[in-house]
Amino acid sequence: MYSIKNQRGMTFWGWLVILAILGVAALVGIKLFPKYYDFLSVKSIINQIAEEDYATPPKKTQVWDSMYKYLDVNYITYIKKEHLKVKKEKDGTHITIDYEVREPIMGNVDAILSFKHTAIAK
């Protein structure tokens, strides 16, 4: 049997370790959440562009011009024209956005987030 003195609970150092772990998790969440939220906006933009009525299959410049307006309004500056791919297929025109974001966490530790979404314009 342990004495009451040994069963008192966590020590100061135990609490300090738990608070440090929670602090790092909160820091990572605060740093990465905006990038995931931006991706939800980009996904919505691609879906809106794919649902537009086109007389002819859309070209990359036409899609980029529409997309750039939405990106500018949402202040998403790290997506470039090179990240956009427009390819004609049998079932419609595939509009794909594929990009990576490097987010510094602390010091020389970075998080690299990869995002990809495809919508089909008929």
Backbone as CSV, one residue per row, in Angstrom:
resi,resn,N_x,N_y,N_z,CA_x,CA_y,CA_z,C_x,C_y,C_z
1,MET,0.825,-1.171,0.000,0.000,0.000,0.000,0.877,1.245,0.000
2,TYR,0.429,2.233,-0.773,1.131,3.513,-0.794,0.583,4.394,0.318
3,SER,1.429,5.243,0.825,0.966,6.172,1.862,0.199,7.320,1.212
4,ILE,-0.537,8.048,2.000,-1.319,9.187,1.507,-0.411,10.216,0.844
5,LYS,0.781,10.383,1.337,1.719,11.357,0.781,2.049,11.042,-0.675
6,ASN,2.152,9.765,-1.038,2.476,9.375,-2.407,1.259,9.391,-3.328
7,GLN,0.061,9.543,-2.799,-1.153,9.487,-3.605,-1.818,10.858,-3.757
8,ARG,-1.088,11.914,-3.539,-1.673,13.254,-3.545,-2.100,13.740,-4.924
9,GLY,-1.523,13.305,-5.988,-1.879,13.780,-7.319,-0.650,14.186,-8.099
10,MET,-0.895,14.914,-9.156,0.193,15.306,-10.026,1.037,16.406,-9.401
11,THR,2.304,16.361,-9.710,3.217,17.375,-9.196,3.197,18.602,-10.096
12,PHE,3.900,19.620,-9.669,4.032,20.842,-10.457,4.622,20.530,-11.825
13,TRP,5.623,19.659,-11.875,6.280,19.331,-13.144,5.343,18.558,-14.060
14,GLY,4.506,17.722,-13.497,3.514,17.009,-14.303,2.543,17.967,-14.970
15,TRP,2.038,18.935,-14.189,1.142,19.941,-14.744,1.844,20.803,-15.780
16,LEU,3.093,21.117,-15.542,3.856,21.928,-16.482,4.015,21.218,-17.827
17,VAL,4.277,19.920,-17.802,4.401,19.139,-19.042,3.071,19.122,-19.780
18,ILE,1.977,18.901,-19.070,0.658,18.870,-19.714,0.325,20.238,-20.309
19,LEU,0.603,21.307,-19.595,0.345,22.650,-20.129,1.216,22.953,-21.345
20,ALA,2.450,22.475,-21.345,3.330,22.679,-22.505,2.783,21.946,-23.723
21,ILE,2.320,20.717,-23.545,1.751,19.942,-24.655,0.498,20.633,-25.184
22,LEU,-0.374,21.081,-24.292,-1.584,21.786,-24.721,-1.243,23.106,-25.418
23,GLY,-0.211,23.787,-24.946,0.211,25.040,-25.572,0.718,24.837,-26.987
24,VAL,1.520,23.795,-27.195,2.032,23.497,-28.539,0.878,23.109,-29.462
25,ALA,-0.064,22.291,-28.956,-1.220,21.899,-29.771,-2.056,23.126,-30.143
26,ALA,-2.243,24.045,-29.206,-3.000,25.267,-29.495,-2.271,26.133,-30.517
27,LEU,-0.961,26.244,-30.392,-0.168,27.032,-31.336,-0.287,26.470,-32.752
28,VAL,-0.162,25.161,-32.879,-0.280,24.522,-34.194,-1.681,24.742,-34.758
29,GLY,-2.696,24.584,-33.922,-4.065,24.808,-34.380,-4.300,26.235,-34.841
30,ILE,-3.782,27.190,-34.088,-3.950,28.604,-34.442,-3.219,28.934,-35.738
31,LYS,-2.070,28.327,-35.963,-1.295,28.593,-37.180,-1.922,27.937,-38.413
32,LEU,-2.474,26.713,-38.268,-2.929,25.956,-39.431,-4.400,26.179,-39.780
33,PHE,-5.226,26.545,-38.817,-6.654,26.709,-39.086,-6.945,27.687,-40.226
34,PRO,-6.293,28.858,-40.303,-6.595,29.780,-41.406,-6.333,29.185,-42.793
35,LYS,-5.318,28.342,-42.918,-5.011,27.741,-44.224,-6.099,26.746,-44.628
36,TYR,-6.615,25.979,-43.669,-7.709,25.059,-43.969,-8.988,25.833,-44.283
37,TYR,-9.211,26.919,-43.600,-10.373,27.759,-43.872,-10.269,28.374,-45.267
38,ASP,-9.066,28.806,-45.653,-8.848,29.316,-47.009,-9.131,28.237,-48.043
39,PHE,-8.730,26.989,-47.754,-8.986,25.902,-48.696,-10.485,25.684,-48.876
40,LEU,-11.266,25.807,-47.815,-12.718,25.691,-47.957,-13.248,26.783,-48.883
41,SER,-12.691,27.979,-48.795,-13.087,29.067,-49.700,-12.690,28.749,-51.137
42,VAL,-11.477,28.230,-51.326,-10.999,27.883,-52.671,-11.879,26.791,-53.270
43,LYS,-12.234,25.800,-52.458,-13.116,24.729,-52.925,-14.462,25.292,-53.383
44,SER,-14.996,26.190,-52.603,-16.264,26.819,-52.945,-16.141,27.625,-54.240
45,ILE,-15.039,28.329,-54.410,-14.806,29.115,-55.624,-14.750,28.205,-56.844
46,ILE,-13.991,27.108,-56.753,-13.872,26.170,-57.881,-15.240,25.589,-58.227
47,ASN,-16.020,25.224,-57.215,-17.353,24.667,-57.470,-18.266,25.698,-58.121
48,GLN,-18.187,26.965,-57.696,-18.994,28.021,-58.312,-18.613,28.220,-59.772
49,ILE,-17.333,28.218,-60.051,-16.870,28.404,-61.425,-17.308,27.230,-62.291
50,ALA,-17.261,26.024,-61.747,-17.663,24.839,-62.514,-19.157,24.844,-62.816
51,GLU,-19.953,25.479,-61.961,-21.402,25.504,-62.166,-21.857,26.597,-63.125
52,GLU,-20.966,27.510,-63.485,-21.336,28.566,-64.425,-21.653,27.958,-65.786
53,ASP,-22.542,28.627,-66.516,-22.894,28.168,-67.863,-21.891,28.735,-68.857
54,TYR,-21.291,27.838,-69.617,-20.322,28.231,-70.635,-20.867,27.825,-71.998
55,ALA,-20.758,28.737,-72.984,-21.187,28.406,-74.346,-20.232,27.383,-74.949
56,THR,-18.951,27.538,-74.671,-17.931,26.581,-75.110,-17.185,26.115,-73.867
57,PRO,-16.465,25.008,-73.956,-15.696,24.569,-72.781,-14.739,25.673,-72.323
58,PRO,-14.668,25.919,-71.027,-13.831,27.023,-70.532,-12.346,26.758,-70.719
59,LYS,-11.624,27.813,-71.000,-10.168,27.729,-71.131,-9.532,28.156,-69.807
60,LYS,-8.249,27.842,-69.673,-7.553,28.125,-68.415,-7.563,29.613,-68.079
61,THR,-7.334,30.472,-69.073,-7.305,31.911,-68.795,-8.678,32.420,-68.348
62,GLN,-9.723,31.879,-68.953,-11.080,32.281,-68.584,-11.396,31.854,-67.142
63,VAL,-11.020,30.630,-66.794,-11.249,30.129,-65.437,-10.408,30.924,-64.443
64,TRP,-9.136,31.186,-64.791,-8.260,31.919,-63.876,-8.765,33.337,-63.629
65,ASP,-9.254,34.005,-64.679,-9.771,35.364,-64.504,-10.949,35.381,-63.531
66,SER,-11.858,34.411,-63.682,-12.992,34.320,-62.754,-12.515,34.001,-61.343
67,MET,-11.590,33.064,-61.248,-11.100,32.624,-59.943,-10.318,33.727,-59.243
68,TYR,-9.529,34.468,-60.004,-8.696,35.517,-59.413,-9.542,36.582,-58.725
69,LYS,-10.689,36.902,-59.303,-11.575,37.896,-58.683,-12.028,37.430,-57.304
70,TYR,-12.422,36.162,-57.218,-12.851,35.612,-55.928,-11.684,35.548,-54.936
71,LEU,-10.516,35.130,-55.417,-9.348,35.037,-54.535,-8.958,36.411,-54.005
72,ASP,-9.058,37.421,-54.849,-8.710,38.775,-54.442,-9.665,39.280,-53.360
73,VAL,-10.944,38.992,-53.515,-11.930,39.409,-52.516,-11.655,38.724,-51.176
74,ASN,-11.291,37.447,-51.220,-11.017,36.688,-49.995,-9.593,36.882,-49.478
75,TYR,-8.793,37.681,-50.154,-7.399,37.972,-49.797,-6.573,36.689,-49.653
76,ILE,-6.697,35.827,-50.649,-5.878,34.614,-50.723,-4.832,34.893,-51.795
77,THR,-3.595,35.144,-51.367,-2.564,35.632,-52.282,-1.554,34.575,-52.700
78,TYR,-1.534,33.430,-52.064,-0.482,32.451,-52.332,-0.853,31.446,-53.417
79,ILE,-2.023,31.536,-54.005,-2.401,30.649,-55.106,-2.070,31.358,-56.409
80,LYS,-1.323,30.675,-57.258,-0.873,31.237,-58.529,-1.547,30.501,-59.689
81,LYS,-1.399,31.068,-60.873,-2.001,30.478,-62.071,-1.439,29.087,-62.351
82,GLU,-0.188,28.838,-61.949,0.440,27.531,-62.186,-0.232,26.422,-61.381
83,HIS,-0.938,26.767,-60.325,-1.602,25.766,-59.494,-2.918,25.288,-60.106
84,LEU,-3.393,25.979,-61.120,-4.671,25.664,-61.750,-4.449,24.816,-62.995
85,LYS,-5.247,23.754,-63.135,-5.198,22.912,-64.332,-6.617,22.782,-64.875
86,VAL,-6.755,22.967,-66.170,-8.042,22.806,-66.839,-7.841,21.795,-67.951
87,LYS,-8.586,20.682,-67.879,-8.410,19.612,-68.856,-9.771,19.156,-69.361
88,LYS,-9.895,19.039,-70.688,-11.144,18.577,-71.290,-11.186,17.052,-71.266
89,GLU,-12.275,16.512,-70.758,-12.498,15.064,-70.701,-13.852,14.762,-71.329
90,LYS,-14.186,13.474,-71.407,-15.466,13.070,-71.995,-16.662,13.567,-71.184
91,ASP,-16.537,13.553,-69.858,-17.663,13.929,-69.004,-17.725,15.432,-68.701
92,GLY,-16.842,16.213,-69.284,-16.833,17.657,-69.072,-15.416,18.172,-68.907
93,THR,-15.308,19.411,-68.557,-14.000,20.025,-68.338,-13.643,19.915,-66.862
94,HIS,-12.507,19.297,-66.583,-12.043,19.126,-65.203,-11.227,20.352,-64.801
95,ILE,-11.682,21.017,-63.761,-10.975,22.176,-63.220,-10.347,21.725,-61.904
96,THR,-9.016,21.724,-61.861,-8.292,21.225,-60.688,-7.395,22.312,-60.122
97,ILE,-7.437,22.449,-58.821,-6.500,23.324,-58.117,-5.653,22.421,-57.225
98,ASP,-4.342,22.550,-57.342,-3.410,21.692,-56.601,-2.262,22.576,-56.120
99,TYR,-2.164,22.761,-54.808,-1.133,23.654,-54.282,-0.677,23.199,-52.899
100,GLU,0.473,23.722,-52.504,1.029,23.470,-51.177,1.268,24.806,-50.485
101,VAL,1.107,24.788,-49.180,1.360,25.973,-48.368,2.358,25.586,-47.289
102,ARG,3.396,26.385,-47.143,4.382,26.170,-46.074,4.105,27.207,-44.990
103,GLU,3.788,26.719,-43.816,3.463,27.602,-42.694,4.492,27.424,-41.583
104,PRO,5.249,28.483,-41.256,6.216,28.361,-40.159,5.492,28.201,-38.822
105,ILE,5.926,27.231,-38.038,5.318,26.988,-36.728,6.114,27.721,-35.653
106,MET,7.366,27.346,-35.482,8.252,28.056,-34.554,9.685,27.709,-34.903
107,GLY,10.536,28.700,-34.864,11.943,28.468,-35.175,12.107,27.946,-36.591
108,ASN,12.789,26.807,-36.716,12.995,26.218,-38.038,12.028,25.069,-38.305
109,VAL,10.907,25.025,-37.605,9.891,23.990,-37.795,8.766,24.573,-38.643
110,ASP,8.535,23.956,-39.808,7.466,24.376,-40.711,6.479,23.238,-40.900
111,ALA,5.241,23.602,-41.202,4.231,22.623,-41.598,3.981,22.820,-43.085
112,ILE,3.975,21.726,-43.831,3.687,21.785,-45.261,2.315,21.159,-45.467
113,LEU,1.384,21.958,-45.971,0.018,21.511,-46.181,-0.224,21.373,-47.676
114,SER,-0.736,20.229,-48.102,-1.038,19.985,-49.515,-2.550,19.977,-49.697
115,PHE,-3.012,20.721,-50.688,-4.439,20.806,-50.962,-4.686,20.516,-52.438
116,LYS,-5.767,19.794,-52.717,-6.140,19.487,-54.099,-7.653,19.328,-54.158
117,HIS,-8.247,19.926,-55.188,-9.692,19.793,-55.397,-9.978,19.846,-56.891
118,THR,-10.913,19.018,-57.328,-11.320,18.982,-58.732,-12.830,19.138,-58.821
119,ALA,-13.266,19.951,-59.759,-14.686,20.106,-60.061,-14.853,19.929,-61.567
120,ILE,-16.020,19.466,-61.969,-16.278,19.200,-63.388,-17.289,20.211,-63.914
121,ALA,-16.879,20.966,-64.929,-17.767,21.914,-65.605,-18.379,21.197,-66.794
122,LYS,-19.677,21.196,-66.865,-20.359,20.475,-67.956,-20.672,21.397,-69.102
